[in-house]
Amino acid sequence: MDSCKIKNKPLLFIGHTILLLFITSGVIAQHVDVLQQDKPTSIRGLSVVDDNVAWITGSKGYVAKTSDGGKNWNWQQVKGFEKAEFRDIEAFSDKEAVIMSSGTPALILKTIDGGANWKINYRNTDTAYFLDAMDFDSRQHGFVMGDPIKGKFLLMETKDGGNNWNTFNGPDALPSQAAFAASGTCLRTDGLFAIITGGSVAEVITFKTKGGWKHSRVPIIHGQSAQGAFSISTGPRQYVVVGGDYQKDKRQDSTACYSTDKGLTWHLANTFPAGFQSAVEYLKEDTFISTGTSGTNMTTNGGKTWTKIDATSYNACRKAKHGKLVLLAGNGGKIGILKL
């Protein structure tokens, strides 16, 4: 009997090893292919409409659009805005898109003819205004957020597809607390209205019509101006937050956390992404992808463990609103596609 137990142990061990290898190989099989690069712009705005149409925005006023799933891109520098930092974009079709510029002046532009013409729908020359991100929960309704002004995060709301913007009562901010205009995903409004912060405090700040703003600390590295939570994404069973220290982007500790109770409690990942991550995106079931200047990572268990799938630097990753296409974008005009 004892000898049988001894013989069974290696078989059990081998079985677990095979299972582990199977799970790991499933993650490693995912990879990122570069579609475009070597353009003089740092891309941080990315909006994927469906499996064919996607838009990107970047520094020096650059905008690009694809209508064939990323194979070909039409580039332009928006005339008169060659110095603009277009940090975020929300696209609704191959014709209609809204873009947002950080810095001074703070700008929101819109096109309804595929980028042939852009209309200025918001312009503010006050140097206190620094826009960080934009998100829509429907074609007509959306928000833009910015760094705190007089102790409150800046929020503006549109109810007509980005044509007009009005001030919305933003949450309180602590001294040296801010958000990061890194990937357009420090603000999420579809399903969960959340603002993600860093600097002095790493928080997920959520809003409900009844109850107002709720501040929840998250166990992401913070305390310095380059540190904090940078991005949030939600799945049906969990919320995932990523971040880190963008000045020390190889530092891995406390770069990801997750919640399985809709943000009531947060847990550090058991194994972290391989360094700083500026964006995270829900894909399916318990699978999320995250990316940053340290590379791209994936989790298949809701944020508990992460595996590095690509070492290339990117700033943003987004999945199609209507489809399966997943694109990434970064410095040097780099655009990548996730191969599943």
C-alpha positions as a Markdown table, in Angstrom:
| # | Residue | x | y | z |
|---|---|---|---|---|
| 1 | Met | 0.0 | 0.0 | 0.0 |
| 2 | Asp | 2.8 | 2.4 | 0.9 |
| 3 | Ser | 4.6 | 1.6 | -2.4 |
| 4 | Cys | 1.4 | 2.4 | -4.3 |
| 5 | Lys | 1.2 | 5.8 | -2.7 |
| 6 | Ile | 4.8 | 6.5 | -3.5 |
| 7 | Lys | 4.2 | 5.6 | -7.1 |
| 8 | Asn | 1.1 | 7.7 | -7.4 |
| 9 | Lys | 2.8 | 10.8 | -6.2 |
| 10 | Pro | 5.0 | 11.3 | -9.2 |
| 11 | Leu | 1.9 | 10.6 | -11.5 |
| 12 | Leu | -0.1 | 13.3 | -9.6 |
| 13 | Phe | 2.9 | 15.7 | -9.9 |
| 14 | Ile | 3.2 | 15.0 | -13.6 |
| 15 | Gly | -0.5 | 15.6 | -14.1 |
| 16 | His | -0.3 | 19.0 | -12.4 |
| 17 | Thr | 2.8 | 19.9 | -14.4 |
| 18 | Ile | 1.1 | 19.0 | -17.6 |
| 19 | Leu | -2.0 | 21.1 | -16.6 |
| 20 | Leu | 0.3 | 24.0 | -15.7 |
| 21 | Leu | 2.2 | 23.8 | -18.9 |
| 22 | Phe | -1.1 | 23.7 | -20.9 |
| 23 | Ile | -2.4 | 26.8 | -19.1 |
| 24 | Thr | 0.8 | 28.7 | -19.5 |
| 25 | Ser | 1.2 | 27.8 | -23.2 |
| 26 | Gly | -2.3 | 29.1 | -23.8 |
| 27 | Val | -1.1 | 32.5 | -22.6 |
| 28 | Ile | 2.2 | 32.4 | -24.3 |
| 29 | Ala | 0.5 | 31.6 | -27.6 |
| 30 | Gln | -0.9 | 35.1 | -27.6 |
| 31 | His | 1.5 | 37.6 | -29.2 |
| 32 | Val | 1.6 | 41.2 | -30.6 |
| 33 | Asp | 2.5 | 42.0 | -34.2 |
| 34 | Val | 3.6 | 45.5 | -35.2 |
| 35 | Leu | 1.4 | 47.0 | -37.9 |
| 36 | Gln | 2.9 | 50.5 | -38.1 |
| 37 | Gln | 5.8 | 52.5 | -36.7 |
| 38 | Asp | 8.4 | 55.2 | -37.3 |
| 39 | Lys | 6.0 | 58.1 | -37.2 |
| 40 | Pro | 7.0 | 61.3 | -35.4 |
| 41 | Thr | 4.2 | 61.1 | -32.8 |
| 42 | Ser | 3.6 | 59.5 | -29.4 |
| 43 | Ile | 0.2 | 57.8 | -29.5 |
| 44 | Arg | -1.9 | 57.6 | -26.4 |
| 45 | Gly | -5.5 | 57.9 | -27.8 |
| 46 | Leu | -7.0 | 54.7 | -29.2 |
| 47 | Ser | -10.6 | 53.9 | -30.1 |
| 48 | Val | -11.5 | 50.6 | -31.8 |
| 49 | Val | -15.1 | 50.8 | -33.2 |
| 50 | Asp | -15.4 | 47.3 | -34.7 |
| 51 | Asp | -13.2 | 44.7 | -36.4 |
| 52 | Asn | -12.5 | 47.1 | -39.3 |
| 53 | Val | -12.6 | 50.7 | -38.0 |
| 54 | Ala | -10.2 | 52.2 | -35.5 |
| 55 | Trp | -8.8 | 55.6 | -34.8 |
| 56 | Ile | -5.6 | 56.8 | -33.0 |
| 57 | Thr | -4.4 | 60.2 | -31.8 |
| 58 | Gly | -1.0 | 61.4 | -30.7 |
| 59 | Ser | 1.3 | 64.3 | -30.1 |
| 60 | Lys | 2.1 | 67.0 | -32.7 |
| 61 | Gly | -1.5 | 67.0 | -33.8 |
| 62 | Tyr | -1.5 | 63.5 | -35.4 |
| 63 | Val | -4.6 | 61.5 | -36.1 |
| 64 | Ala | -4.9 | 58.2 | -38.1 |
| 65 | Lys | -7.7 | 55.9 | -39.1 |
| 66 | Thr | -8.0 | 52.4 | -40.4 |
| 67 | Ser | -11.0 | 50.9 | -42.2 |
| 68 | Asp | -9.5 | 47.4 | -42.8 |
| 69 | Gly | -8.6 | 46.1 | -39.3 |
| 70 | Gly | -5.3 | 47.9 | -39.1 |
| 71 | Lys | -3.7 | 46.7 | -42.4 |
| 72 | Asn | -3.6 | 50.3 | -43.7 |
| 73 | Trp | -3.8 | 53.6 | -42.0 |
| 74 | Asn | -4.6 | 57.1 | -43.2 |
| 75 | Trp | -2.5 | 59.7 | -41.3 |
| 76 | Gln | -3.0 | 63.4 | -41.0 |
| 77 | Gln | -1.8 | 66.4 | -38.9 |
| 78 | Val | -4.9 | 68.3 | -38.0 |
| 79 | Lys | -4.4 | 71.7 | -39.7 |
| 80 | Gly | -3.8 | 74.5 | -37.2 |
| 81 | Phe | -3.1 | 72.0 | -34.4 |
| 82 | Glu | 0.3 | 70.8 | -35.3 |
| 83 | Lys | 1.5 | 71.3 | -31.7 |
| 84 | Ala | -1.5 | 69.7 | -30.0 |
| 85 | Glu | -1.2 | 66.8 | -27.6 |
| 86 | Phe | -4.2 | 64.7 | -28.6 |
| 87 | Arg | -4.2 | 62.3 | -25.7 |
| 88 | Asp | -7.6 | 60.6 | -26.2 |
| 89 | Ile | -10.2 | 59.9 | -28.8 |
| 90 | Glu | -13.7 | 58.4 | -28.9 |
| 91 | Ala | -14.8 | 57.1 | -32.3 |
| 92 | Phe | -18.3 | 56.1 | -33.3 |
| 93 | Ser | -17.8 | 55.1 | -36.9 |
| 94 | Asp | -15.4 | 55.7 | -39.8 |
| 95 | Lys | -16.9 | 59.2 | -40.1 |
| 96 | Glu | -17.6 | 60.4 | -36.6 |
| 97 | Ala | -15.0 | 60.9 | -33.8 |
| 98 | Val | -14.2 | 63.2 | -30.9 |
| 99 | Ile | -10.6 | 64.1 | -29.9 |
| 100 | Met | -9.2 | 65.7 | -26.8 |
| 101 | Ser | -6.0 | 67.6 | -26.3 |
| 102 | Ser | -4.1 | 68.0 | -23.1 |
| 103 | Gly | -2.0 | 71.0 | -22.2 |
| 104 | Thr | -2.8 | 74.6 | -23.1 |
| 105 | Pro | -5.1 | 75.3 | -24.6 |
| 106 | Ala | -7.4 | 72.5 | -23.5 |
| 107 | Leu | -9.3 | 71.4 | -26.6 |
| 108 | Ile | -12.1 | 69.1 | -27.7 |
| 109 | Leu | -12.6 | 68.7 | -31.5 |
| 110 | Lys | -15.1 | 66.7 | -33.5 |
| 111 | Thr | -15.4 | 65.4 | -37.1 |
| 112 | Ile | -18.4 | 64.0 | -38.8 |
| 113 | Asp | -16.8 | 63.5 | -42.2 |
| 114 | Gly | -14.0 | 61.0 | -41.5 |
| 115 | Gly | -11.4 | 63.7 | -40.5 |
| 116 | Ala | -11.7 | 65.9 | -43.5 |
| 117 | Asn | -12.9 | 68.7 | -41.3 |
| 118 | Trp | -12.6 | 69.2 | -37.5 |
| 119 | Lys | -14.8 | 71.6 | -35.4 |
| 120 | Ile | -13.6 | 73.1 | -32.2 |
| 121 | Asn | -16.3 | 72.3 | -29.6 |
| 122 | Tyr | -14.4 | 73.3 | -26.5 |
| 123 | Arg | -11.3 | 75.5 | -26.0 |
| 124 | Asn | -9.9 | 76.9 | -22.7 |
| 125 | Thr | -6.7 | 78.8 | -22.4 |
| 126 | Asp | -6.6 | 78.7 | -18.6 |
| 127 | Thr | -3.3 | 77.0 | -17.7 |
| 128 | Ala | -5.0 | 75.3 | -14.7 |
| 129 | Tyr | -6.9 | 73.1 | -17.2 |
| 130 | Phe | -5.1 | 69.9 | -18.1 |
| 131 | Leu | -7.4 | 67.2 | -19.6 |
| 132 | Asp | -6.5 | 63.6 | -18.9 |
| 133 | Ala | -9.1 | 61.3 | -20.4 |
| 134 | Met | -12.5 | 61.0 | -22.2 |
| 135 | Asp | -15.1 | 58.3 | -22.2 |
| 136 | Phe | -18.7 | 57.8 | -23.5 |
| 137 | Asp | -21.3 | 55.4 | -22.2 |
| 138 | Ser | -23.4 | 56.0 | -25.3 |
| 139 | Arg | -23.1 | 57.8 | -28.6 |
| 140 | Gln | -24.6 | 61.0 | -27.1 |
| 141 | His | -23.5 | 60.9 | -23.5 |
| 142 | Gly | -19.9 | 61.2 | -22.3 |
| 143 | Phe | -17.4 | 62.8 | -20.0 |
| 144 | Val | -14.0 | 64.5 | -20.0 |
| 145 | Met | -11.9 | 64.6 | -16.9 |
| 146 | Gly | -8.9 | 66.7 | -15.9 |
| 147 | Asp | -6.4 | 67.3 | -13.1 |
| 148 | Pro | -7.8 | 68.8 | -9.9 |
| 149 | Ile | -8.6 | 72.6 | -9.8 |
| 150 | Lys | -9.1 | 74.1 | -6.3 |
| 151 | Gly | -9.3 | 70.7 | -4.7 |
| 152 | Lys | -11.7 | 69.0 | -7.1 |
| 153 | Phe | -11.1 | 66.9 | -10.2 |
| 154 | Leu | -12.3 | 68.6 | -13.3 |
| 155 | Leu | -15.2 | 66.9 | -15.0 |
| 156 | Met | -17.2 | 68.0 | -18.0 |
| 157 | Glu | -20.3 | 66.3 | -19.5 |
| 158 | Thr | -21.8 | 66.2 | -23.0 |
| 159 | Lys | -25.3 | 65.0 | -23.8 |
| 160 | Asp | -25.2 | 65.7 | -27.5 |
| 161 | Gly | -22.3 | 63.6 | -28.8 |
| 162 | Gly | -19.5 | 66.0 | -27.9 |
| 163 | Asn | -20.9 | 69.1 | -29.5 |
| 164 | Asn | -21.4 | 70.9 | -26.2 |
| 165 | Trp | -19.7 | 70.5 | -22.8 |
| 166 | Asn | -20.9 | 71.5 | -19.3 |
| 167 | Thr | -19.2 | 71.4 | -15.9 |
| 168 | Phe | -20.1 | 68.3 | -13.8 |
| 169 | Asn | -19.4 | 68.2 | -10.1 |
| 170 | Gly | -16.2 | 66.2 | -9.7 |
| 171 | Pro | -14.9 | 64.4 | -6.7 |
| 172 | Asp | -12.6 | 66.0 | -4.0 |
| 173 | Ala | -8.9 | 65.6 | -4.5 |
| 174 | Leu | -6.1 | 65.4 | -1.9 |
| 175 | Pro | -3.0 | 67.5 | -2.2 |
| 176 | Ser | -0.7 | 66.2 | -4.9 |
| 177 | Gln | -3.3 | 63.7 | -6.1 |
| 178 | Ala | -3.8 | 63.5 | -9.8 |
| 179 | Ala | -4.7 | 61.4 | -12.8 |
| 180 | Phe | -2.5 | 60.4 | -15.7 |
| 181 | Ala | -3.1 | 61.3 | -19.3 |
| 182 | Ala | -1.4 | 58.1 | -20.4 |
| 183 | Ser | -3.9 | 56.0 | -22.3 |
| 184 | Gly | -7.3 | 57.5 | -21.9 |
| 185 | Thr | -8.3 | 54.8 | -19.4 |
| 186 | Cys | -8.0 | 56.6 | -16.1 |
| 187 | Leu | -11.7 | 57.4 | -16.7 |
| 188 | Arg | -14.3 | 54.7 | -17.4 |
| 189 | Thr | -18.0 | 55.4 | -17.7 |
| 190 | Asp | -19.5 | 52.3 | -19.4 |
| 191 | Gly | -21.0 | 50.2 | -16.7 |
| 192 | Leu | -18.8 | 51.6 | -14.0 |
| 193 | Phe | -18.2 | 55.4 | -13.6 |
| 194 | Ala | -14.7 | 55.4 | -12.2 |
| 195 | Ile | -11.7 | 57.7 | -12.0 |
| 196 | Ile | -8.3 | 56.2 | -11.3 |
| 197 | Thr | -5.6 | 58.3 | -9.5 |
| 198 | Gly | -2.0 | 58.4 | -8.5 |
| 199 | Gly | 0.5 | 60.8 | -7.1 |
| 200 | Ser | 0.1 | 61.1 | -3.3 |
| 201 | Val | -2.8 | 58.6 | -3.3 |
| 202 | Ala | -3.8 | 55.6 | -5.5 |
| 203 | Glu | -7.5 | 55.5 | -5.6 |
| 204 | Val | -10.5 | 54.2 | -7.5 |
| 205 | Ile | -13.2 | 56.9 | -7.2 |
| 206 | Thr | -16.6 | 55.8 | -8.3 |
| 207 | Phe | -19.8 | 57.7 | -8.8 |
| 208 | Lys | -23.4 | 56.6 | -8.3 |
| 209 | Thr | -26.5 | 58.7 | -8.9 |
| 210 | Lys | -27.7 | 58.0 | -5.4 |
| 211 | Gly | -24.7 | 58.4 | -3.0 |
| 212 | Gly | -22.4 | 60.5 | -5.0 |
| 213 | Trp | -18.6 | 59.9 | -5.0 |
| 214 | Lys | -16.9 | 57.0 | -3.2 |
| 215 | His | -13.1 | 56.9 | -2.6 |
| 216 | Ser | -11.5 | 53.5 | -2.4 |
| 217 | Arg | -7.7 | 53.1 | -1.8 |
| 218 | Val | -6.0 | 50.5 | -3.9 |
| 219 | Pro | -2.7 | 48.7 | -3.2 |
| 220 | Ile | -0.8 | 50.2 | -6.1 |
| 221 | Ile | 2.6 | 51.8 | -5.6 |
| 222 | His | 2.1 | 55.6 | -5.0 |
| 223 | Gly | 3.6 | 58.5 | -3.1 |
| 224 | Gln | 5.6 | 60.1 | -5.9 |
| 225 | Ser | 4.4 | 62.2 | -8.9 |
| 226 | Ala | 5.3 | 59.4 | -11.3 |
| 227 | Gln | 3.6 | 56.6 | -9.3 |
| 228 | Gly | 0.0 | 55.4 | -8.9 |
| 229 | Ala | -2.9 | 53.7 | -10.5 |
| 230 | Phe | -3.1 | 54.4 | -14.3 |
| 231 | Ser | -5.9 | 52.4 | -15.7 |
| 232 | Ile | -9.0 | 50.3 | -14.8 |
| 233 | Ser | -11.1 | 47.7 | -16.7 |
| 234 | Thr | -14.1 | 45.7 | -15.6 |
| 235 | Gly | -15.2 | 42.2 | -16.4 |
| 236 | Pro | -18.4 | 40.4 | -15.3 |
| 237 | Arg | -16.7 | 38.9 | -12.2 |
| 238 | Gln | -13.9 | 41.3 | -11.4 |
| 239 | Tyr | -12.4 | 44.8 | -11.7 |
| 240 | Val | -8.7 | 45.1 | -12.5 |
| 241 | Val | -6.4 | 48.1 | -11.9 |
| 242 | Val | -2.8 | 48.5 | -13.2 |
| 243 | Gly | -0.1 | 51.2 | -12.8 |
| 244 | Gly | 3.3 | 51.5 | -11.3 |
| 245 | Asp | 6.2 | 54.0 | -11.6 |
| 246 | Tyr | 6.6 | 55.3 | -15.2 |
| 247 | Gln | 10.0 | 56.7 | -14.4 |
| 248 | Lys | 11.2 | 53.3 | -13.2 |
| 249 | Asp | 9.2 | 51.2 | -15.6 |
| 250 | Lys | 11.0 | 47.9 | -14.9 |
| 251 | Arg | 9.9 | 48.0 | -11.3 |
| 252 | Gln | 7.3 | 45.2 | -10.9 |
| 253 | Asp | 6.1 | 45.3 | -7.3 |
| 254 | Ser | 2.5 | 46.6 | -6.7 |
| 255 | Thr | 1.7 | 47.2 | -10.3 |
| 256 | Ala | -1.6 | 45.4 | -10.5 |
| 257 | Cys | -4.6 | 44.6 | -8.2 |
| 258 | Tyr | -8.1 | 43.2 | -8.6 |
| 259 | Ser | -11.4 | 43.1 | -6.9 |
| 260 | Thr | -14.0 | 40.4 | -7.0 |
| 261 | Asp | -16.7 | 42.3 | -5.1 |
| 262 | Lys | -17.3 | 45.3 | -7.3 |
| 263 | Gly | -14.6 | 47.4 | -5.7 |
| 264 | Leu | -15.4 | 46.9 | -2.0 |
| 265 | Thr | -12.1 | 45.2 | -1.4 |
| 266 | Trp | -8.9 | 45.1 | -3.4 |
| 267 | His | -6.1 | 42.5 | -3.5 |
| 268 | Leu | -2.6 | 42.7 | -5.0 |
| 269 | Ala | -1.9 | 40.3 | -7.8 |
| 270 | Asn | 0.0 | 37.1 | -6.8 |
| 271 | Thr | 2.4 | 37.6 | -9.7 |
| 272 | Phe | 2.7 | 41.1 | -11.3 |
| 273 | Pro | 3.0 | 42.3 | -14.8 |
| 274 | Ala | 6.7 | 42.7 | -15.9 |
| 275 | Gly | 6.9 | 46.4 | -15.0 |
| 276 | Phe | 4.9 | 49.6 | -15.3 |
| 277 | Gln | 1.5 | 49.4 | -17.1 |
| 278 | Ser | -0.4 | 52.4 | -18.4 |
| 279 | Ala | -3.5 | 50.6 | -19.8 |
| 280 | Val | -5.6 | 47.5 | -19.1 |
| 281 | Glu | -8.5 | 46.1 | -21.2 |
| 282 | Tyr | -11.0 | 43.4 | -20.6 |
| 283 | Leu | -11.1 | 40.7 | -23.4 |
| 284 | Lys | -13.4 | 37.8 | -22.4 |
| 285 | Glu | -14.3 | 35.6 | -19.4 |
| 286 | Asp | -11.5 | 36.1 | -16.9 |
| 287 | Thr | -9.0 | 37.4 | -19.5 |
| 288 | Phe | -7.5 | 40.9 | -19.5 |
| 289 | Ile | -4.6 | 42.4 | -21.4 |
| 290 | Ser | -2.4 | 45.2 | -20.1 |
| 291 | Thr | 0.4 | 47.2 | -21.6 |
| 292 | Gly | 3.0 | 49.9 | -20.9 |
| 293 | Thr | 6.6 | 50.9 | -21.7 |
| 294 | Ser | 7.8 | 47.7 | -20.0 |
| 295 | Gly | 5.8 | 45.5 | -22.4 |
| 296 | Thr | 2.5 | 43.7 | -22.7 |
| 297 | Asn | 1.0 | 41.2 | -20.2 |
| 298 | Met | -2.0 | 39.0 | -19.9 |
| 299 | Thr | -4.0 | 37.4 | -17.1 |
| 300 | Thr | -6.5 | 34.6 | -17.6 |
| 301 | Asn | -7.7 | 34.4 | -14.0 |
| 302 | Gly | -9.1 | 37.9 | -13.4 |
| 303 | Gly | -5.9 | 39.6 | -12.4 |
| 304 | Lys | -4.5 | 37.2 | -9.9 |
| 305 | Thr | -1.4 | 36.2 | -12.0 |
| 306 | Trp | 0.1 | 37.8 | -15.1 |
| 307 | Thr | 2.3 | 36.5 | -17.9 |
| 308 | Lys | 4.4 | 38.7 | -20.2 |
| 309 | Ile | 3.6 | 38.1 | -23.8 |
| 310 | Asp | 5.6 | 40.9 | -25.5 |
| 311 | Ala | 8.5 | 43.2 | -24.6 |
| 312 | Thr | 7.7 | 46.0 | -27.0 |
| 313 | Ser | 6.8 | 49.4 | -25.5 |
| 314 | Tyr | 3.2 | 50.6 | -25.9 |
| 315 | Asn | 1.0 | 53.2 | -24.1 |
| 316 | Ala | -2.5 | 52.0 | -24.9 |
| 317 | Cys | -4.6 | 48.9 | -25.7 |
| 318 | Arg | -8.2 | 48.7 | -26.6 |
| 319 | Lys | -10.7 | 46.1 | -27.8 |
| 320 | Ala | -13.4 | 46.7 | -30.4 |
| 321 | Lys | -16.6 | 47.9 | -29.0 |
| 322 | His | -18.4 | 45.7 | -31.5 |
| 323 | Gly | -16.1 | 42.8 | -32.4 |
| 324 | Lys | -12.9 | 41.0 | -31.3 |
| 325 | Leu | -10.1 | 43.3 | -32.8 |
| 326 | Val | -7.5 | 44.3 | -30.1 |
| 327 | Leu | -5.0 | 47.0 | -31.0 |
| 328 | Leu | -2.1 | 48.6 | -29.1 |
| 329 | Ala | -0.4 | 52.0 | -29.7 |
| 330 | Gly | 2.7 | 53.7 | -28.4 |
| 331 | Asn | 5.6 | 56.0 | -29.0 |
| 332 | Gly | 7.2 | 56.5 | -32.5 |
| 333 | Gly | 3.8 | 56.1 | -34.1 |
| 334 | Lys | 3.8 | 52.4 | -33.2 |
| 335 | Ile | 0.6 | 50.4 | -33.7 |
| 336 | Gly | 0.3 | 46.7 | -32.8 |
| 337 | Ile | -2.3 | 44.0 | -33.0 |
| 338 | Leu | -3.0 | 41.2 | -30.5 |
| 339 | Lys | -3.0 | 37.8 | -32.2 |
| 340 | Leu | -5.1 | 35.3 | -30.3 |
